[in-house]
Amino acid sequence: MAPADARFDAAAERHAEAVLDQNAGVLRELGVSGDVRPRAGRIGLQLRATTRIGAVPLLSPVTGRPDLGLVVRPRLAWTGLGDVLATTGFRQPPTLLPQLPELPRSERRVPSWVLSSILLPRIERLLRSLERRFEMVEVDLPAPKGTVDWNRYATQRLPQARALAVPCRFSDLRDDGELLSALHFAVTRHRAGLLGHRHSARVVRTLLDLCEQLLHRLAVQPPRPPSAAARRAWAQRPLTRSVFREGLQAINWTLDERGLAGLSDLEGIAWRLDMAALFEAWAEALADRLARRMGATVRAGRTEATRAHLRWEPPRLGMQGSLLPDVVLERPDFALVIDAKYKRHAEWMQRGGWQALAEPLREEHRADLLQVLAYASLVRAPRVVVCLAYPYAADAWPDLVAREHAWASAEVPARWAGEWTAGPRSLTVAWCALPVGGEVDGAVDVLQKVADLNFGSR
C-alpha cells in the first residue's frame, strides 16, 4: 500500500469513527449499532438494526449539522404493517422524535398514511379531553341577562321597534370555537391526503373512517386555519397537559405541511416504530378476537395486567424482578399463554427445520422456550397451552397454512407438567407463525387450533 493510500485510509477511519461518536444518541433512538471495518479494500461503516424502524438524521462531525438521513424500513411489506396498525386500533403507533433535527431528505417508499396514523389519534384524544371554558359574550336577548347596555337599547333598539332585542354582555360556558375550527381544518387536510389511497390498504380505510367520525363531531364549527395569535396563545397556556400539547403539535405539523421523513422529497420529522412492541399488540388483538369466540378473558402485558413480581431473599442478591407474559387468555378450564417474538425463527424453520439451524439460533430458541415454560407457572387451569408466536410474511402465509406448517406442538410429560404448572394439569408447548397483516380471521383460526391442542384427551 502506498503511503498516500495509507494516510487516506487512516483519515477515512478517523472520520467514520467520528460519525459514530457524533451520532451515538441518534442511532440509539433506532436501536442501531455500528462499527468501522474495511470492505473490498475500503474503509466503511457497518450499521446493524434491531427491531425498530424509522428515520433519523445523521449529524456531520465537522459541522454538527444533519447532512444525511438514516431510514430503517421493515423487512415485511408496508401493507401488512398497515393492516396490523389498523387491526390493533393503533395501540402501538409510530413515535415522533421532534427533539431531533429534521432530516435533510427522505424517500418515497414510506407510505403517506404513516403520519396520519400518528396525528389523527392525537387529534381524537385532544377532542375527547377538551373542556368548555367561560367566555365573555355580547348578544341581543329577549330578556335582560348579565350587564345590559341600556343606552344602546334606548337609542338603537326601541326606535327600530326591536323591543325584544336587549343588548347583553355576560360570561358563558362555551367550547373553544377557534380550536375546534383548527381541528376541523387539520382533519379535512388528512382526509384529502388519504382519499387517493383508499383502495390500497386496510389501514387507509380505517383512518378514513376515523376522519369521518372526527368530522361528524367537529361539524359544529367550520374548518378554518387558526390565526398566528391563537397558535401562540395555545402554546403559552400554563400547566398544559400532554394530550393538549400533542394535539397542538398535530395541528401545527398539518398546517405547516411538515412531512414525516420518508414521505416526500422535503425535509421530514424524525420518527421510530418498535416492531417488537407492535407484533405483541398484534398478538393481543388476535387473542381478543379468539377470546370472543371461546368465551374467555384476555390480559395483556402491554397494560401490565400479566406482570408477576418475584420476591428474592435476600433482596440484594435478586436478579430479574418480575415475569411479564405478552398475552394470557383464560377460562376456568383452560389457559393459553402467548409470548410474541419478533424474530425470524418461523422462516428459518421452513428452510430446513431444527437440524439446519446454526447453534446460536438454536440456543436463542431454547431461551425463548424456557421463558414461555416459566410463564406456565403463573396460571391455574386444568389445561394449559403455552405458545411462542413468530411473524411471517402475509403473502406467503396461506401456503404455510395449506401445508400445515404454520404451527407445531409438543406435550410436556405428565410427571413434569405438575412442576411447571403448580398442580396435576395438562401442559402443552407450541409455536406458531402469525401473518403480519392479511386475513385476520385466518390468523385467529391458527391460534384457535393451538388453543384446542389437548394431548391428554386423545
Rosetta blueprint (number, residue, H / E / L):
1 M L
2 A L
3 P H
4 A H
5 D H
6 A H
7 R H
8 F H
9 D H
10 A H
11 A H
12 A H
13 E H
14 R H
15 H H
16 A H
17 E H
18 A H
19 V H
20 L H
21 D H
22 Q H
23 N L
24 A H
25 G H
26 V H
27 L H
28 R H
29 E H
30 L L
31 G L
32 V L
33 S E
34 G E
35 D E
36 V E
37 R E
38 P E
39 R E
40 A L
41 G L
42 R E
43 I E
44 G E
45 L E
46 Q E
47 L E
48 R E
49 A L
50 T L
51 T L
52 R E
53 I E
54 G E
55 A E
56 V E
57 P E
58 L E
59 L E
60 S L
61 P L
62 V L
63 T L
64 G L
65 R L
66 P E
67 D E
68 L E
69 G E
70 L E
71 V E
72 V E
73 R L
74 P L
75 R L
76 L L
77 A L
78 W H
79 T H
80 G H
81 L H
82 G H
83 D H
84 V H
85 L H
86 A H
87 T H
88 T L
89 G L
90 F L
91 R L
92 Q L
93 P L
94 P L
95 T E
96 L E
97 L L
98 P L
99 Q L
100 L L
101 P L
102 E L
103 L E
104 P L
105 R L
106 S L
107 E L
108 R L
109 R L
110 V L
111 P L
112 S L
113 W H
114 V H
115 L H
116 S H
117 S H
118 I H
119 L H
120 L H
121 P H
122 R H
123 I H
124 E H
125 R H
126 L H
127 L H
128 R H
129 S H
130 L L
131 E L
132 R L
133 R E
134 F E
135 E E
136 M E
137 V E
138 E E
139 V E
140 D E
141 L E
142 P L
143 A L
144 P L
145 K L
146 G E
147 T E
148 V E
149 D L
150 W H
151 N H
152 R H
153 Y H
154 A H
155 T H
156 Q H
157 R H
158 L H
159 P H
160 Q H
161 A L
162 R L
163 A L
164 L L
165 A L
166 V E
167 P E
168 C E
169 R E
170 F E
171 S E
172 D E
173 L E
174 R E
175 D L
176 D L
177 G H
178 E H
179 L H
180 L H
181 S H
182 A H
183 L H
184 H H
185 F H
186 A H
187 V H
188 T H
189 R H
190 H H
191 R H
192 A H
193 G H
194 L H
195 L H
196 G L
197 H L
198 R L
199 H L
200 S L
201 A L
202 R H
203 V H
204 V H
205 R H
206 T H
207 L H
208 L H
209 D H
210 L H
211 C H
212 E H
213 Q H
214 L H
215 L H
216 H H
217 R H
218 L L
219 A L
220 V L
221 Q L
222 P L
223 P L
224 R L
225 P L
226 P L
227 S L
228 A H
229 A H
230 A H
231 R H
232 R H
233 A H
234 W H
235 A H
236 Q L
237 R L
238 P L
239 L L
240 T L
241 R L
242 S H
243 V H
244 F H
245 R H
246 E H
247 G H
248 L H
249 Q H
250 A H
251 I H
252 N H
253 W H
254 T H
255 L H
256 D L
257 E L
258 R L
259 G E
260 L E
261 A L
262 G L
263 L L
264 S L
265 D L
266 L L
267 E L
268 G E
269 I E
270 A L
271 W E
272 R E
273 L E
274 D E
275 M H
276 A H
277 A H
278 L H
279 F H
280 E H
281 A H
282 W H
283 A H
284 E H
285 A H
286 L H
287 A H
288 D H
289 R H
290 L H
291 A H
292 R H
293 R H
294 M H
295 G L
296 A L
297 T E
298 V E
299 R E
300 A E
301 G H
302 R H
303 T H
304 E L
305 A L
306 T L
307 R L
308 A E
309 H E
310 L L
311 R L
312 W L
313 E L
314 P L
315 P H
316 R H
317 L H
318 G L
319 M L
320 Q L
321 G L
322 S E
323 L E
324 L L
325 P L
326 D L
327 V E
328 V E
329 L E
330 E E
331 R E
332 P L
333 D L
334 F E
335 A E
336 L E
337 V E
338 I E
339 D E
340 A E
341 K L
342 Y L
343 K L
344 R L
345 H H
346 A H
347 E H
348 W H
349 M H
350 Q H
351 R H
352 G H
353 G L
354 W H
355 Q H
356 A H
357 L L
358 A L
359 E H
360 P H
361 L H
362 R H
363 E H
364 E H
365 H H
366 R H
367 A H
368 D H
369 L H
370 L H
371 Q H
372 V H
373 L H
374 A H
375 Y H
376 A H
377 S H
378 L H
379 V L
380 R L
381 A L
382 P L
383 R E
384 V E
385 V E
386 V E
387 C E
388 L E
389 A E
390 Y E
391 P E
392 Y E
393 A E
394 A L
395 D L
396 A L
397 W H
398 P H
399 D H
400 L H
401 V H
402 A H
403 R L
404 E L
405 H L
406 A L
407 W E
408 A E
409 S E
410 A E
411 E E
412 V L
413 P L
414 A H
415 R H
416 W H
417 A H
418 G H
419 E H
420 W H
421 T H
422 A L
423 G L
424 P L
425 R L
426 S E
427 L E
428 T E
429 V E
430 A E
431 W E
432 C E
433 A E
434 L E
435 P E
436 V E
437 G L
438 G L
439 E L
440 V H
441 D H
442 G H
443 A H
444 V H
445 D H
446 V H
447 L H
448 Q H
449 K H
450 V H
451 A H
452 D L
453 L L
454 N L
455 F H
456 G H
457 S H
458 R L
